[in-house]
């Protein structure tokens, strides 16, 4: 989602009250937006990029823009989140000299758990046990991948089944190298049993509602 704020430029010293600081108005919106996940469980809002103003600090900036990463747990949360962000922009747009617009939205649907995945996961756990791994279960995370599209199409899809690691997107990111081969063995054993017919693939579920980006 791109949030763009237009204000009104003026000389910061001679006629400061004639200006409308787009940076400050956008910052007000972004702080409010960052608190939305506390209101809507399962929703994520991350301000990932911000720019605005100009080379001269004696000018009240009339432009500021930010990119937000929006994520939802359920398709039904889409409208709730977008409507809430529009509501936060409304008070700023009601002020003289400001225009705050929101454009874009979601580039993929959330990965919701399908009944087919629930039926298949015990077989995955069995393959893991047979490969010598300690028992483990699954959890929902805030990541996203092409698996989101597969699940939205009604296809069972397990994700995040690679080697053990942590601290993603930081200087502390790591992977436990010995777990690469062990996890690959689980995948191979599960797919072998699926291909041989030992595991029955559940019937494809109806496709989920699609994600629509606002104009």
C-alpha positions as CSV (number, residue, x, y, z in Angstrom):
1,X,0.0,0.0,0.0
2,X,1.3,3.5,-0.9
3,X,0.3,6.4,1.2
4,X,0.9,9.8,-0.5
5,X,0.4,13.1,1.3
6,X,0.2,16.4,-0.4
7,X,0.5,19.6,1.6
8,X,1.4,23.2,0.8
9,X,4.9,24.6,0.5
10,X,5.9,27.9,2.1
11,X,9.0,29.6,3.5
12,X,9.6,27.9,6.9
13,X,10.7,31.2,8.5
14,X,8.9,34.1,6.9
15,X,5.4,32.5,6.4
16,X,5.4,29.2,8.3
17,X,1.7,29.3,9.1
18,X,0.9,29.5,5.4
19,X,2.5,26.0,4.8
20,X,1.0,22.6,5.3
21,X,3.7,20.1,6.3
22,X,3.1,16.9,4.4
23,X,5.8,15.0,6.3
24,X,4.2,15.7,9.7
25,X,0.7,14.8,8.4
26,X,1.9,11.6,6.9
27,X,3.8,10.7,10.1
28,X,0.6,11.2,12.1
29,X,-1.2,8.7,9.8
30,X,1.6,6.2,9.9
31,X,1.8,6.2,13.7
32,X,-2.0,5.6,13.8
33,X,-1.8,2.9,11.2
34,X,1.0,1.1,13.1
35,X,-1.5,0.7,16.0
36,X,-4.2,-1.0,13.9
37,X,-2.9,-4.6,14.5
38,X,-3.8,-4.1,18.2
39,X,-7.4,-3.5,17.1
40,X,-7.6,-6.3,14.5
41,X,-5.9,-9.5,15.6
42,X,-4.2,-11.4,12.8
43,X,-3.4,-8.2,10.9
44,X,0.1,-6.8,10.2
45,X,1.0,-3.3,9.2
46,X,4.7,-2.4,8.6
47,X,6.0,0.9,7.4
48,X,8.8,-0.2,5.2
49,X,9.8,2.9,3.2
50,X,9.3,6.7,3.5
51,X,10.4,9.7,1.5
52,X,9.5,13.3,1.1
53,X,10.5,16.9,1.4
54,X,13.3,18.4,-0.6
55,X,16.9,19.5,-0.4
56,X,16.1,22.8,1.3
57,X,15.2,22.7,5.0
58,X,13.8,26.2,5.0
59,X,10.8,25.0,3.0
60,X,7.7,23.6,4.6
61,X,7.5,20.3,2.6
62,X,4.4,19.7,0.5
63,X,5.1,16.1,-0.4
64,X,5.6,12.9,1.6
65,X,5.1,9.2,0.7
66,X,5.4,5.9,2.4
67,X,5.1,2.2,1.5
68,X,3.3,-0.1,3.9
69,X,3.4,-3.9,4.0
70,X,-0.1,-5.1,4.9
71,X,-0.7,-8.7,5.8
72,X,-3.9,-10.5,6.9
73,X,-4.7,-14.0,8.3
74,X,-8.2,-14.3,6.8
75,X,-9.5,-13.1,3.5
76,X,-12.4,-11.5,5.4
77,X,-9.9,-9.2,7.1
78,X,-9.1,-7.4,3.8
79,X,-12.0,-5.0,3.8
80,X,-11.8,-4.4,7.5
81,X,-8.1,-3.3,7.3
82,X,-8.5,-1.1,4.2
83,X,-11.6,0.6,5.6
84,X,-9.8,1.2,8.9
85,X,-6.8,2.9,7.1
86,X,-9.2,5.0,5.0
87,X,-10.9,6.1,8.3
88,X,-7.5,7.1,9.7
89,X,-6.8,9.2,6.6
90,X,-10.1,11.0,6.7
91,X,-9.4,13.5,9.5
92,X,-6.2,14.6,7.7
93,X,-8.1,15.0,4.4
94,X,-10.6,17.2,6.3
95,X,-8.0,19.8,7.1
96,X,-7.4,22.7,4.8
97,X,-4.5,22.2,2.4
98,X,-3.9,18.5,2.8
99,X,-4.7,15.5,0.6
100,X,-3.8,12.0,1.8
101,X,-4.4,9.2,-0.7
102,X,-4.0,5.4,-0.3
103,X,-3.3,3.3,-3.4
104,X,-2.7,-0.4,-3.8
105,X,-3.3,-3.1,-1.3
106,X,-2.5,-6.8,-1.3
107,X,-0.4,-8.6,-3.9
108,X,-1.5,-12.1,-2.7
109,X,-4.2,-13.6,-0.5
110,X,-3.5,-15.0,3.0
111,X,-2.6,-18.6,3.3
112,X,-5.5,-20.1,5.2
113,X,-5.4,-23.7,6.4
114,X,-7.5,-26.0,4.2
115,X,-9.3,-29.2,5.4
116,X,-7.1,-31.1,2.9
117,X,-3.9,-29.9,4.6
118,X,-5.3,-30.9,8.0
119,X,-5.9,-34.4,6.7
120,X,-2.4,-34.7,5.1
121,X,-0.3,-33.2,7.9
122,X,-0.4,-36.4,10.1
123,X,1.1,-38.2,7.1
124,X,3.8,-35.5,7.0
125,X,4.5,-36.1,10.7
126,X,4.7,-39.8,10.1
127,X,7.3,-39.3,7.4
128,X,9.2,-37.1,9.7
129,X,9.2,-39.7,12.4
130,X,10.3,-42.4,10.0
131,X,13.1,-40.1,8.9
132,X,14.3,-39.9,12.5
133,X,13.2,-36.4,13.3
134,X,11.8,-35.4,16.7
135,X,8.0,-34.9,16.8
136,X,6.8,-31.5,15.7
137,X,3.6,-29.7,14.8
138,X,2.8,-26.6,12.8
139,X,2.2,-23.0,13.6
140,X,0.9,-20.0,11.6
141,X,3.5,-17.4,10.7
142,X,3.3,-14.0,9.0
143,X,5.3,-15.0,6.0
144,X,4.1,-15.2,2.4
145,X,5.1,-17.2,-0.7
146,X,3.7,-18.7,-3.8
147,X,2.0,-21.2,-1.5
148,X,-0.5,-18.4,-0.8
149,X,-1.7,-18.6,-4.4
150,X,-1.9,-22.4,-4.3
151,X,-4.0,-22.5,-1.2
152,X,-6.3,-19.8,-2.6
153,X,-6.8,-22.1,-5.6
154,X,-7.9,-24.8,-3.3
155,X,-4.7,-26.9,-3.6
156,X,-3.3,-28.4,-0.4
157,X,0.1,-26.8,0.3
158,X,2.6,-27.1,3.2
159,X,5.0,-24.2,3.5
160,X,8.1,-23.3,5.6
161,X,9.3,-26.9,5.7
162,X,13.0,-26.2,4.9
163,X,16.0,-26.4,7.3
164,X,15.9,-24.9,10.8
165,X,17.0,-21.3,11.1
166,X,15.9,-17.9,12.5
167,X,16.4,-14.2,12.6
168,X,15.4,-13.6,9.0
169,X,16.2,-10.4,7.2
170,X,18.8,-9.4,9.8
171,X,22.5,-9.6,10.3
172,X,21.8,-12.4,12.8
173,X,20.1,-14.7,10.2
174,X,21.3,-18.2,10.4
175,X,20.6,-21.8,9.2
176,X,21.5,-25.1,11.0
177,X,23.3,-26.8,8.1
178,X,22.8,-30.4,9.3
179,X,19.0,-30.0,9.1
180,X,19.1,-29.4,5.4
181,X,19.5,-33.0,4.4
182,X,17.1,-34.3,7.1
183,X,14.3,-32.0,6.1
184,X,14.9,-33.0,2.4
185,X,14.5,-36.6,3.4
186,X,11.1,-36.0,4.9
187,X,10.0,-34.3,1.7
188,X,11.3,-37.1,-0.5
189,X,9.6,-39.8,1.7
190,X,6.3,-38.0,1.8
191,X,6.2,-37.4,-2.0
192,X,7.2,-41.1,-2.6
193,X,4.3,-42.3,-0.5
194,X,2.0,-39.8,-2.3
195,X,3.1,-40.9,-5.7
196,X,2.8,-44.6,-4.9
197,X,-0.7,-44.2,-3.7
198,X,0.1,-45.0,-0.1
199,X,-1.2,-41.6,0.8
200,X,-4.5,-40.5,-0.8
201,X,-4.6,-36.9,-1.9
202,X,-7.9,-35.3,-0.6
203,X,-10.3,-33.9,-3.1
204,X,-9.5,-30.3,-4.2
205,X,-11.3,-27.7,-2.2
206,X,-13.2,-24.8,-3.7
207,X,-11.0,-21.8,-4.5
208,X,-11.0,-19.1,-1.9
209,X,-12.1,-15.5,-2.5
210,X,-9.5,-13.5,-4.4
211,X,-7.7,-10.5,-3.2
212,X,-8.6,-7.2,-4.9
213,X,-6.4,-4.1,-4.7
214,X,-8.3,-0.8,-4.3
215,X,-8.0,1.7,-7.0
